[in-house]
Amino acid sequence: MKVRVSVQLKPGILDPQGKAVEGGLHGFGFEVEHVRIGRLIDMDVPGTDPEEVKAKALAMCEKLLVNPVMEKASIEVL
C-alpha cells in the first residue's frame, strides 16, 4: 500500500531554512509569515490492512525517519 509520511519540526523549534525561504519570498514581494520547511516521504509498504500498514510506518518513523526530540510526523495510508 502507498504511504505518505509528512515530517515537520515541532512548534518552538527554530527553522533557519524556513526563515531563509520567508526572506526570499519577501524579496520577491510576496506577503508570507511563519514559513516552515518539512519533508515528505512516499513509500510502498507491503500489506492489505490499512491499520497494520500504518503501524509499520509508525515503527519506521520511531526507529529512523523522525527525530522525536525536534520533529513530528503525520502518516497517511493512500
C-alpha positions in Angstrom: 0.0 0.0 0.0 1.1 3.6 -0.6 2.0 5.5 2.5 2.8 9.2 2.8 4.7 10.5 5.8 4.9 14.2 6.4 7.6 15.3 8.8 7.6 18.8 10.3 9.6 20.5 13.0 7.8 20.7 16.3 6.4 24.1 17.3 9.1 26.2 19.1 12.0 24.6 17.2 13.9 27.2 15.2 13.7 26.7 11.4 16.6 28.6 9.7 15.7 27.1 6.3 12.1 28.4 6.7 13.4 31.8 7.7 15.6 31.9 4.6 12.7 31.0 2.3 10.5 33.5 4.0 13.1 36.2 3.4 13.4 35.2 -0.2 9.7 35.3 -0.7 9.6 38.8 0.9 12.3 39.8 -1.5 10.1 38.8 -4.4 7.2 40.9 -3.0 5.2 38.0 -1.5 3.5 38.6 1.8 4.0 35.5 3.9 4.6 34.7 7.6 5.8 31.8 9.7 7.3 29.7 6.8 8.3 26.2 8.0 10.1 23.6 5.9 9.5 19.9 6.2 10.0 16.6 4.4 7.5 14.4 2.5 8.3 10.6 2.3 6.3 8.5 -0.1 6.8 4.7 0.1 5.1 1.4 -0.7 4.6 -0.8 2.4 3.5 -4.4 1.9 0.2 -5.3 3.4 -3.6 -5.2 2.8 -4.9 -3.9 6.2 -4.5 -0.1 6.3 -4.2 -0.1 10.1 -1.4 -2.7 10.0 0.4 -0.7 7.3 0.1 2.5 9.3 1.5 0.7 12.3 4.5 -0.4 10.3 5.0 3.2 9.0 4.8 4.5 12.6 7.5 2.0 13.7 9.7 3.2 10.8 9.2 6.8 12.0 10.1 5.9 15.5 13.3 4.0 14.5 14.7 6.0 11.7 12.6 8.6 9.8 11.8 11.1 12.6 13.9 12.7 15.3 11.4 12.7 18.1 13.2 15.5 20.0 12.7 18.0 17.2 10.2 16.6 14.7 6.7 15.2 14.5 5.2 13.1 11.7 1.7 12.5 10.3 1.1 9.2 8.4 -1.4 8.8 5.6 -2.2 5.5 4.0 -3.3 6.3 0.4 
